[in-house]
């Protein structure tokens, strides 16, 4: 499956952004989806994951209560709504897909190109 992420940008602290990831070339509903991020000078970090049906979601502690992951299997898309953004959320955000039922924070097979998010203080 090919993934295309979009929606990043510059936002002030406390603001919101919605990232979107469009999938093509595969049966989207077979894939468990995730969002990751990589801040400057840091390693990759799992942000959120969602099961194939969308019924189960998992979040990193750092974003729990502020970020919401969702998917629309009819539109082959997964979104990440980010509220109450903080400067430490600044990073390049990537969507990723893996075959499997359980939500994982590693082992993803397909990756989008990344969309940058900058949160100013």
Secondary structure, 3 states (H helix, E strand, C coil): CEEEEECCEEEECCCCEEEEEEEECCCHHHEEEEEEEECCCCCEEEEEEECCCCCCEEECCCCCCCEEEEEECCCCEEEEEECCCCHHHCEEEEEEEEECCCCCCCCCCEECCCEEEEEEC
